[in-house]
C-alpha cells in the first residue's frame, strides 16, 4: 500500500487573526460572566474587534491570555465610555 501524506496547509494570516479575535471574545465573556454572543455585540457596537483586537494583533497575541483579557476588557470599557460621551 502506498503511504500518502495528508498535506494540511498552514492557516492564513487572516484565519489566525480571526481565531485570536474569537478567543479574545470568549475569554472576555468568561471573565465577566457574559455569553460570547453578548460580548461580541458589545465589542461590535464600539468597533473594538477591528480597531483594537485586530489592529494590535501583533502585540496582543504575544501576551499571556490573562493580560490579553485584561487589556481587551479595559479597552472595551474605554471605548464604551468614549461612545457614550459622544451621544
ABEGO torsion letter per residue (X at the ends): XBBBBBBBBBBBAAAAAAAAAAAAAAAAAAAAGBBAAAAAAAAAAAGAAAAAAAAAAAAAAABBAAAAAAAAAAAAAAAAAAAAAAX
